[in-house]
């Protein structure tokens, strides 16, 4: 059917029904685009969600994408320095262990989705989600990602929108969506960072030694020799 009139242009209270963001049967065009709101830091997301709460749009379905550093509640993983790797290992269940918080994720995402009843749904920030996750023993990291499906507005740090690898891993599709970048003068630095990589001299020396070993043992020599030359020239 035809798109419903946008609530912003009509000046009416926004529609409480999140189903209007779902894909239509006839063709896969989204009727109402999602708004992706990128900020420089996680702290700014908290400030913006607080502002959203004060507007007439505080009942609009939303989510906040952030790293496991802010949203992991597993007692061991959350205190680890390599949370991402540990989380993936647990979910793969290689050592016969798993994450009970991940298996309870629907309790948290459905709890938030159910609140989209009239005046029940309220804008929230990461701390609210984590507190509720602890109470329900459900993973806030994956709940926030699940809530993206029905969200009208998605808050996230810039690099989630700029870095193609993060976009892919988070399943963010920006085609035909609305993208708002807060304090956009920081974008150049952020774009540079997302395609830059830092390496120490000792790492270069270690790489050079390994490459020399490969070359001297005749292992894929024509691939390793140019790399060895690059390491030498950088050192």
N, C-alpha and C positions, 0 to 999 in steps of 0.2 A: 504493500500500500504506500501512499505518499508519506513523506516525512512529516512528523508533527512539527508544528511551529516551534522554533527555538524559544525557550522561556526567557532568554536574555532580551530578545527583541520585543517580546510581547509584554515584558515588565511584570509578568505573573510570577508567582512562587514557582521554583523549579519543580519539574515532575518528580514525584517520589518513586515512580516505577522504574527500577534499574533495567527492565527488560528491553527498553528502547535502544540500549547500546548493543544488544545482541545482533548477530548477522541476520539479515532478512532472508526469507526463503528464495525470493526471486533474485538471483545473482548474489555475489558475496560483498556488495558494497555496504559499508557501515553507514547507517542512517545518521547517527550523531557521532562526530569524531571525538576521540579521546583527547584530553588536554594533558600534555606532558610538561611538567613544570620543573625545570632544572635549576638547582642552586649550587653555590660554590662549596658550602659545607653542610654537614648534617645539622649543625646548630641553627642554621638559617631555615631549614625545613620546619623545625619546631616552632620558630617564630611565625612562619607563614601559615602553618596549620592552626596556630592560635588565632591568627587574624581571620582565617576562613570560618572558624567557629563563631566569630562575632557578626558574620554577614547572614543574609537571608538564604545563603547557599550552604549552610553548615550541614544540611541533611543530604547533600549530594554524595553518592557512593565514591569513595576515594581509597587510595592506598599509598604507602610510602615504601619505596624500594631502597634498601640499604644493605650494608655488608654484614657478614656474620659477626664482625667485631662489635656491632651494636645490638644484634638480635638473637645471637645464639644463647640458649639457656641450659645447654647440656653441661653438667658440673665439671666434666673433664675437658671437653673440647673448648668451652668458653674461656678456660684458663690457659689454653695452649697458645704457642706463638704461631703455629701453622693450622689455624682453625679450618681453613678451606679443605686442606688435604685430609685432616682427621675426619671431618664431616663426610666427605665423599667415601672414605674407607669404611666408616660405620654403615653408611647406607648401602654399600656394596656387600656388607656382611661377610667379608672374607675370613675374619677370625671368629666367626660364629656369634659375633655380637651385633647388636643393631641399636638404633636410637628410638627409644619409646616416645620421645617428644615429637619426632617426625611422624610416627604412626598415629599420633593424636591431632595432626595438623588440621583435619576437617572440623574438629571441635571449635577451634579458634576462628577459622575462616567463616564457618557457618554462623557462629555466634555474632560476628560482625555483620554478615550479610543479612541475618534475620532482623538486625536492628534498623534496617532500612524501612521499617513500617513507619507510618506518619509520626513525626516528631521523636521517633525512637533513635534514628541514626544520628550520630553527632560526629563532626570532624574530630580526628584523634591524632596524636603524635606517636613517635616510636616508643617513648616511655610508657604510654597508655597500653600499647599493644604488647610490650614485653611484660608489663605487670599482669595483664590478663592471661598471657601465655603461661606465666609461672603458676597462676591460680588454677588454670585448666590443665597444666602439665602438657602443653601443646607448643609446637615450634613456631615462634613469631616470624622467623626468616622465610620459611616456605608458605606460611599463611599470608604474608604480605604479597608474595608472588601470585598466590592463587586468587587473591582479591583483585588483582590487576584485570582479570577477565571481565568483571562486571563494573569496573571503576570508570567514572566519568573523568576523574582527574587523578593523575599519577605524579607524585612528587619524588624526585630523586636527585642525587648529585650530578653535576654536568657530565662527568665521564661515562655515566650510564647511557647517555645519549650520543656522546662524541666517539667513544671507543667502540669500533665495530665488533671486537671480540666480546666485550661485556654485553653489547646489544644482543648479540647472538645467544650468549649463554643465558641471558635473562628473558629471551624470547620477546624483545621489544621491537615492534614493527611501526616505523614512523610514517610510512606512506599514507597520505590523506589524513594525517592527524594534525592537531595543533600543537606546536612546540613553543613554549615560553621560556626564555633564558633570563634569569634574574642577574643583575650586575654583569651584563654581557661583555664588558671590557676585559673580564678575566678569561674569556674564551681562548684567546690566542695562547696564553701560557698553558692552559689546560690541554689544548689540542697538541701543543709541543710535547707536553709530558706524556700524553697517551701513546706517542710514537717514539719516545726516547727510552734509552736503557742505560743504566749506570753499571760500570764494571771497574773493579779495582786493579791496581798493577799486579798484585799477587795472583789474582784470578787469571790475568793475561799470561803471566809467567807459567802458571800451572797448565794453562791451555797449550802454550807453546811447547812445553815438555811432552805433553800427551801427543800432540800432533807430530813432533819430531820422532817419537816412538813409532807412530803409525807409518810415517814415511820410511824410516830406516828398516821397518819390518815388511815393507812393500804392501801395506794394507791400503787399498784404494788410493794409491799414490797421487794420481792426477786430481783427485778431489781435495786431498789433505795438504798438498804442497802450497797452493795459493792461500789457503787459510793460515798456514804456518807463516807465510810471508807477511800477511796482514798483521798477525800477532807481533811479529818482529818489528815491523815498521811502527806500530802503535807504542810498543815498549820503548 
